[in-house]
């Protein structure tokens, strides 16, 4: 079937939709005429310099739900050191005085949520242990001085 408005390729045309070059040196169509109409097997004509690219699609939704971040583990190295020191001081006959450092260090090690509380209880435990160690040094210094004076 032959249509005058949109002729398309002839029935017996085996050129694959390609036409011979324009003898006038133009882009494939004569002066005063627009671009050729699209054939039945061709995409509509787009000038490569003025054609707009399709917009990028929106990003796909996340493949997995966003879970809240786990809090960083509490640093308890100082609290464990204070606990070990307190236990050694309790064993060394200064149980009453060293119990204060032991209580604070146990509270620091058992805290699971608040890093500020861990730091505060660890600081208190080390202060208590320092006082006990200071008293221990003073006591042994006094004993050694008394032994040196007696002899």
Secondary structure, 3 states (H helix, E strand, C coil): CCCCCCCCCCCCCCCCCCCCCCCCCCCCCCCCCCCCCCCCCCCCCCCCCCCCCCCCCCCCCCCCCCCCCCCCCCCCHHHHHHHHHHHHHHHCCCHHHHHHHHHHHHHHHHCCCCHHHHHHHHHHHHHHHHHHHHHHHHHHHHHHHHHHHHC
